[in-house]
């Protein structure tokens, strides 16, 4: 019969043993190699509210659609000054209708005591064509209307979203909204615009703009306006998505080796818009496989548009700490090389969403000031 072994003697090392402190970085924490390059105020807020949470692209889309409030967070947006009137109307689109929110200043009269004509700004929100809505830029639209001293009406477009409504629906919805605001019809011997009459708009003083996916939609519409001989005074392209071809494979994976934009590799794991999030947007917007090559591919990637001549003046804003930085600046350079007027700004230390963090970041406040100043120069003449 085997005899049980026994452990004899005391082990001093076991008395000294203590449970080790084992720490792992929080999910979606700031990459250490990028930490010191960010605005420290952004770092403070990000660590307080974002680090450890799932990105919305990491949540099944059906779960998100059922209860967006469970997964969304919002902070850092400054309240815009109140304006005279905020209302909503329905705009017909192919297969349905969308909502347009309208921000108006108090009416004014000209020297002949007639209603004063006003410029118009049409806004397309960001969110990767998958997320976003009328809440995204509500305060921004108020700020613009207030800042233009009664001479601007803002229209915010709630275009339909992917994956339920993939490309080309968001593009088509935004073009339908633009033409709805500016729609011209023959009345007797005169060409009239119904919405322009309702809102006292000068159809020769229109601007469009948006951030991220909204910047993409604005860039596409600027080309469409030029092609249709529709006057456009300004395109406001903020951290725009300009090229979905050069940095992604046909099935929506990041092509790290062949991307022509160093910022995609440099900021691959940047917060708020890591490249994995762009892959998610690509696949939901375009589908897998994406649409077959066609003459309309430039509407997916306006960088590929065949003609950059005679486009509207552009205000292009990029963020240093954003994968989209280099393609936005390359698009601005391509506009300028074709002879278009371009004002370009890179906001140092700023994340992709800096424009919506104007309540906490100086970059966001500078952005607001520059947009208003640019609109005054381009629209109020």
C-alpha positions as CSV (number, residue, x, y, z in Angstrom):
1,X,0.0,0.0,0.0
2,X,1.4,3.4,-1.1
3,X,2.2,5.7,1.7
4,X,0.8,9.3,1.5
5,X,3.5,11.8,0.9
6,X,3.8,14.6,3.3
7,X,5.1,18.2,3.0
8,X,7.5,19.0,5.7
9,X,9.1,22.2,6.6
10,X,7.8,25.8,6.4
11,X,8.3,27.9,3.2
12,X,9.1,31.5,4.1
13,X,8.5,32.5,0.5
14,X,4.9,31.5,0.8
15,X,4.5,33.8,3.8
16,X,5.8,36.7,1.7
17,X,3.6,36.0,-1.3
18,X,1.0,38.7,-2.0
19,X,-1.7,38.9,-4.7
20,X,-0.2,40.7,-7.7
21,X,-1.7,43.9,-9.0
22,X,-2.8,43.0,-12.6
23,X,-4.2,45.9,-14.6
24,X,-5.4,45.9,-18.2
25,X,-6.2,49.0,-20.3
26,X,-9.9,49.8,-20.4
27,X,-11.7,48.9,-23.6
28,X,-11.5,51.7,-26.1
29,X,-8.9,53.5,-24.0
30,X,-6.6,56.1,-25.5
31,X,-3.6,54.5,-27.2
32,X,-0.5,55.4,-25.0
33,X,1.5,56.4,-28.1
34,X,-1.1,59.0,-29.0
35,X,-2.0,60.2,-25.5
36,X,0.3,63.2,-25.2
37,X,-0.6,64.5,-28.7
38,X,-4.3,65.1,-27.8
39,X,-5.6,68.2,-26.2
40,X,-5.4,67.5,-22.5
41,X,-9.0,68.7,-22.0
42,X,-10.2,66.1,-24.5
43,X,-8.2,63.4,-22.7
44,X,-9.8,64.3,-19.4
45,X,-13.3,64.1,-20.8
46,X,-12.7,61.0,-22.9
47,X,-11.3,59.1,-19.9
48,X,-14.3,60.1,-17.8
49,X,-17.0,59.3,-20.3
50,X,-15.8,57.1,-23.1
51,X,-13.0,54.8,-22.0
52,X,-14.4,51.3,-21.1
53,X,-17.6,51.7,-23.1
54,X,-18.5,50.0,-26.4
55,X,-18.4,52.0,-29.5
56,X,-21.7,52.1,-31.2
57,X,-20.3,50.1,-34.1
58,X,-19.5,47.3,-31.6
59,X,-23.2,46.9,-30.8
60,X,-25.5,44.8,-33.0
61,X,-27.3,47.3,-35.2
62,X,-30.8,45.8,-34.3
63,X,-30.0,46.3,-30.6
64,X,-28.9,49.9,-31.3
65,X,-32.0,50.7,-33.4
66,X,-34.3,49.4,-30.6
67,X,-32.8,51.5,-27.9
68,X,-30.2,54.1,-29.0
69,X,-30.3,55.8,-25.7
70,X,-28.7,52.7,-24.1
71,X,-25.6,53.0,-26.1
72,X,-25.2,56.7,-26.9
73,X,-23.4,59.3,-24.9
74,X,-23.3,63.1,-25.6
75,X,-21.2,65.8,-23.9
76,X,-19.2,68.9,-24.8
77,X,-21.6,70.6,-27.2
78,X,-22.2,74.3,-26.4
79,X,-25.8,75.5,-26.4
80,X,-26.4,77.8,-29.4
81,X,-28.2,81.1,-29.0
82,X,-32.0,80.8,-29.4
83,X,-33.5,81.9,-32.8
84,X,-36.8,83.3,-33.8
85,X,-38.4,80.1,-35.2
86,X,-37.6,76.4,-35.3
87,X,-40.0,74.1,-37.2
88,X,-40.0,70.9,-39.2
89,X,-41.5,69.9,-42.6
90,X,-41.6,66.7,-44.6
91,X,-39.7,66.5,-47.8
92,X,-40.8,63.8,-50.4
93,X,-38.1,61.4,-51.5
94,X,-38.1,58.3,-53.6
95,X,-40.1,55.7,-51.6
96,X,-41.1,57.9,-48.7
97,X,-40.4,61.2,-47.0
98,X,-37.8,62.7,-44.7
99,X,-37.8,65.4,-42.1
100,X,-36.1,68.8,-42.6
101,X,-35.7,71.0,-39.5
102,X,-35.8,74.7,-40.3
103,X,-34.1,77.5,-38.3
104,X,-35.2,81.0,-39.0
105,X,-34.2,84.5,-37.8
106,X,-36.7,87.2,-37.2
107,X,-38.1,88.6,-40.5
108,X,-36.7,91.9,-41.7
109,X,-37.7,94.3,-44.4
110,X,-35.6,96.1,-47.0
111,X,-35.6,99.8,-47.9
112,X,-38.8,99.3,-49.8
113,X,-40.5,97.6,-46.8
114,X,-40.5,94.3,-48.7
115,X,-39.4,91.1,-46.9
116,X,-35.6,90.9,-47.0
117,X,-34.2,88.1,-49.0
118,X,-32.0,85.7,-47.0
119,X,-29.2,83.3,-47.7
120,X,-29.7,79.5,-47.0
121,X,-27.5,76.9,-45.5
122,X,-28.4,73.2,-45.9
123,X,-26.8,70.9,-43.4
124,X,-26.1,67.1,-43.6
125,X,-25.2,65.5,-40.3
126,X,-22.4,63.0,-39.7
127,X,-22.5,59.5,-38.3
128,X,-21.0,57.3,-41.0
129,X,-24.3,57.2,-42.9
130,X,-25.4,54.7,-40.2
131,X,-25.9,56.9,-37.1
132,X,-27.0,60.5,-36.5
133,X,-30.0,62.6,-36.9
134,X,-31.5,66.0,-36.3
135,X,-30.1,66.2,-32.7
136,X,-26.5,66.1,-34.0
137,X,-26.2,69.7,-35.3
138,X,-29.2,71.4,-33.7
139,X,-27.1,73.8,-31.7
140,X,-24.7,74.4,-34.6
141,X,-27.6,75.4,-36.9
142,X,-28.9,77.8,-34.2
143,X,-25.4,79.3,-33.8
144,X,-25.1,79.9,-37.6
145,X,-28.5,81.6,-37.9
146,X,-27.7,83.8,-34.9
147,X,-24.2,84.6,-36.2
148,X,-25.3,85.7,-39.6
149,X,-27.3,88.6,-38.1
150,X,-30.7,87.7,-39.5
151,X,-29.6,87.0,-43.0
152,X,-29.5,83.2,-43.0
153,X,-32.1,80.4,-42.8
154,X,-30.6,76.9,-41.9
155,X,-32.1,73.6,-43.1
156,X,-31.0,70.4,-41.3
157,X,-31.7,67.3,-43.3
158,X,-32.7,64.0,-41.7
159,X,-31.7,61.7,-44.6
160,X,-32.3,58.0,-44.3
161,X,-29.6,55.7,-42.9
162,X,-27.8,52.5,-43.8
163,X,-27.9,49.6,-43.5
164,X,-31.7,49.9,-43.9
165,X,-31.1,52.4,-46.7
166,X,-27.6,51.9,-48.1
167,X,-26.0,53.8,-50.9
168,X,-27.2,55.6,-53.0
169,X,-30.2,56.4,-50.7
170,X,-28.4,58.9,-48.4
171,X,-26.9,60.7,-51.5
172,X,-30.3,60.8,-53.3
173,X,-32.1,62.0,-50.2
174,X,-29.8,64.9,-49.7
175,X,-30.1,65.9,-53.3
176,X,-33.8,65.7,-53.1
177,X,-33.7,67.9,-49.9
178,X,-31.5,70.4,-51.7
179,X,-33.8,70.7,-54.7
180,X,-36.9,70.8,-52.3
181,X,-35.5,73.9,-50.7
182,X,-34.4,75.5,-53.9
183,X,-37.1,74.0,-56.2
184,X,-37.8,76.2,-59.3
185,X,-41.1,76.0,-61.1
186,X,-42.7,78.0,-64.0
187,X,-45.5,80.2,-62.9
188,X,-47.0,82.1,-65.8
189,X,-44.0,83.7,-67.5
190,X,-41.8,83.6,-64.4
191,X,-39.6,81.0,-62.8
192,X,-40.4,80.8,-59.1
193,X,-39.2,78.8,-56.1
194,X,-42.0,77.9,-53.7
195,X,-39.8,77.3,-50.7
196,X,-37.6,80.3,-51.5
197,X,-40.8,82.4,-51.5
198,X,-42.0,80.9,-48.2
199,X,-38.7,81.5,-46.5
200,X,-37.7,84.7,-48.4
201,X,-34.6,83.0,-49.8
202,X,-32.2,84.3,-52.3
203,X,-31.6,81.3,-54.5
204,X,-28.2,82.7,-55.6
205,X,-26.9,82.6,-52.0
206,X,-26.9,78.9,-51.0
207,X,-24.4,77.0,-48.9
208,X,-24.1,73.4,-48.0
209,X,-22.1,71.5,-45.4
210,X,-21.6,68.8,-42.9
211,X,-19.1,66.8,-40.9
212,X,-17.6,63.4,-41.7
213,X,-20.3,61.5,-43.7
214,X,-22.1,64.9,-44.0
215,X,-18.9,66.3,-45.5
216,X,-18.9,63.5,-48.1
217,X,-22.5,64.2,-49.0
218,X,-21.8,67.9,-49.3
219,X,-18.8,67.3,-51.5
220,X,-20.9,65.2,-53.8
221,X,-23.7,67.7,-54.0
222,X,-21.2,70.5,-54.8
223,X,-20.3,68.5,-58.0
224,X,-24.0,67.9,-58.8
225,X,-24.8,71.6,-58.4
226,X,-21.9,72.5,-60.8
227,X,-23.1,69.9,-63.3
228,X,-26.7,71.2,-63.1
229,X,-25.6,74.9,-63.4
230,X,-27.0,75.6,-60.0
231,X,-25.2,78.5,-58.3
232,X,-23.6,77.5,-55.0
233,X,-21.7,80.0,-52.9
234,X,-20.0,77.7,-50.3
235,X,-19.3,74.1,-49.3
236,X,-18.4,73.6,-45.7
237,X,-16.5,70.3,-45.5
238,X,-15.6,69.3,-41.9
239,X,-13.4,66.2,-41.4
240,X,-14.9,64.9,-44.7
241,X,-14.9,61.4,-45.9
242,X,-13.6,61.8,-49.5
243,X,-12.2,58.5,-50.6
244,X,-13.7,55.1,-49.8
245,X,-11.7,53.4,-52.5
246,X,-8.0,54.0,-51.8
247,X,-7.8,52.7,-48.2
248,X,-10.2,49.7,-48.3
249,X,-10.4,46.5,-50.1
250,X,-13.5,45.8,-52.3
251,X,-15.1,43.9,-49.3
252,X,-14.5,46.7,-46.8
253,X,-11.3,45.8,-45.0
254,X,-8.6,48.3,-44.3
255,X,-5.8,48.1,-46.9
256,X,-3.0,49.1,-44.6
257,X,-0.2,48.6,-47.0
258,X,-1.7,50.4,-50.0
259,X,-3.6,53.3,-48.4
260,X,-2.1,56.6,-49.8
261,X,-3.0,58.4,-46.6
262,X,-0.4,58.1,-43.8
263,X,-3.0,59.3,-41.2
264,X,-4.9,56.1,-41.7
265,X,-1.9,54.1,-40.4
266,X,-0.8,56.7,-37.9
267,X,-4.4,57.0,-36.4
268,X,-5.6,53.4,-36.9
269,X,-6.5,53.1,-33.3
270,X,-7.4,56.7,-32.5
271,X,-10.5,57.1,-30.3
272,X,-13.9,58.1,-31.6
273,X,-13.1,57.0,-35.2
274,X,-10.7,54.1,-35.2
275,X,-10.2,52.5,-38.6
276,X,-12.3,49.5,-37.5
277,X,-15.2,51.9,-37.2
278,X,-14.6,53.1,-40.8
279,X,-14.6,49.5,-42.0
280,X,-18.0,49.1,-40.3
281,X,-19.4,52.2,-42.0
282,X,-18.0,51.1,-45.3
283,X,-19.7,47.7,-45.2
284,X,-23.1,49.1,-44.0
285,X,-23.1,52.0,-46.4
286,X,-22.0,50.1,-49.5
287,X,-22.9,46.6,-48.7
288,X,-20.7,43.5,-49.2
289,X,-19.9,43.1,-51.9
290,X,-20.1,46.8,-52.7
291,X,-21.8,48.0,-55.8
292,X,-20.2,47.1,-59.1
293,X,-17.9,49.7,-60.6
294,X,-19.9,52.3,-62.6
295,X,-19.7,55.9,-63.8
296,X,-21.2,57.0,-60.5
297,X,-18.3,55.7,-58.4
298,X,-17.2,59.3,-57.7
299,X,-20.4,59.7,-55.6
300,X,-19.0,57.1,-53.3
301,X,-15.5,58.7,-53.4
302,X,-15.7,62.3,-54.5
303,X,-11.9,62.3,-54.7
304,X,-12.4,60.3,-57.9
305,X,-14.7,62.9,-59.6
306,X,-13.7,63.4,-63.2
307,X,-13.9,67.2,-63.1
308,X,-12.9,69.5,-60.3
309,X,-13.3,72.7,-62.3
310,X,-15.7,75.5,-61.3
311,X,-16.8,74.1,-58.0
312,X,-18.1,76.3,-55.1
313,X,-15.6,77.8,-52.7
314,X,-14.7,75.4,-49.9
315,X,-14.0,75.7,-46.2
316,X,-12.2,72.5,-45.3
317,X,-11.5,71.6,-41.7
318,X,-9.5,68.6,-40.6
319,X,-8.4,67.2,-37.2
320,X,-4.8,66.3,-36.5
321,X,-5.8,63.1,-34.5
322,X,-8.1,61.7,-37.1
323,X,-7.6,58.9,-39.7
324,X,-9.5,61.1,-42.2
325,X,-7.0,64.0,-41.8
326,X,-4.9,63.4,-44.9
327,X,-7.7,62.6,-47.3
328,X,-9.6,65.7,-46.3
329,X,-6.5,67.8,-46.9
330,X,-5.7,66.0,-50.2
331,X,-9.3,66.8,-51.3
332,X,-8.8,70.5,-50.4
333,X,-5.5,70.5,-52.4
334,X,-7.2,68.9,-55.4
335,X,-9.9,71.6,-55.3
336,X,-7.3,74.3,-55.1
337,X,-5.2,72.8,-57.9
338,X,-8.3,73.0,-60.2
339,X,-8.5,76.8,-59.5
340,X,-11.2,76.8,-56.9
341,X,-11.0,79.0,-53.8
342,X,-10.2,77.0,-50.7
343,X,-9.7,77.8,-47.1
344,X,-8.1,75.0,-45.2
345,X,-7.5,74.5,-41.5
346,X,-6.0,71.7,-39.5
347,X,-6.9,71.7,-35.8
348,X,-4.0,70.5,-33.7
349,X,-4.5,68.0,-30.9
350,X,-8.1,67.6,-32.0
351,X,-10.1,64.4,-32.4
352,X,-12.4,63.6,-35.2
353,X,-15.5,65.0,-33.4
354,X,-13.9,68.3,-32.3
355,X,-16.5,70.5,-34.0
356,X,-19.2,69.1,-31.8
357,X,-17.1,69.6,-28.6
358,X,-17.2,73.4,-28.8
359,X,-18.4,73.6,-25.2
360,X,-15.0,72.2,-23.9
361,X,-12.4,72.5,-26.7
362,X,-10.9,75.7,-28.0
363,X,-10.6,74.0,-31.4
364,X,-14.4,73.7,-31.5
365,X,-14.9,77.4,-30.6
366,X,-12.4,78.4,-33.3
367,X,-14.2,76.3,-35.8
368,X,-17.5,78.0,-35.1
369,X,-15.9,81.4,-35.4
370,X,-14.3,80.5,-38.7
371,X,-17.4,79.0,-40.2
372,X,-19.4,82.1,-39.4
373,X,-16.7,84.5,-40.7
374,X,-16.5,82.5,-43.9
375,X,-20.2,82.5,-44.4
376,X,-20.4,86.2,-43.9
377,X,-17.7,86.7,-46.6
378,X,-19.3,84.3,-49.1
379,X,-23.0,84.7,-48.5
380,X,-23.6,88.3,-47.4
381,X,-22.6,90.0,-50.7
